[in-house]
């Protein structure tokens, strides 16, 4: 039986200086773990050379493909576009700025391999300034009010105890 394919949806916006490093780090980390993967670069309407660089990387690397949205639709829409294009059995949106460490992505993928259907990554600590912290807490409070999934609160450790 073939190993499942992990689709990394690399969210790109004004990323010309970050893309090559992001691709290199993703490939190096996942190859070292023996995780078959594809990288779907979704350029969210950048006005710099991000898409040209993404297309060049896709032309050189078999596991990379690049797509450009007609304008900036924001991260959630870029994620949906990536989900539409990916081929993997498991998908993970990843910002191109390195804020989501690869070891966390690998740990979440391992949880998925154990049978968990949805794994939500979050920061254990926030220090983005009072205004950003306020809006972050407000967002998660609203999500917990209207969702059947309870999102973790600041500094709360949450890992599902069993597959659903």
Order of alpha helices (4+ residues) and beta strands (2+ residues): beta-alpha-beta-alpha-beta-alpha-beta-alpha-alpha
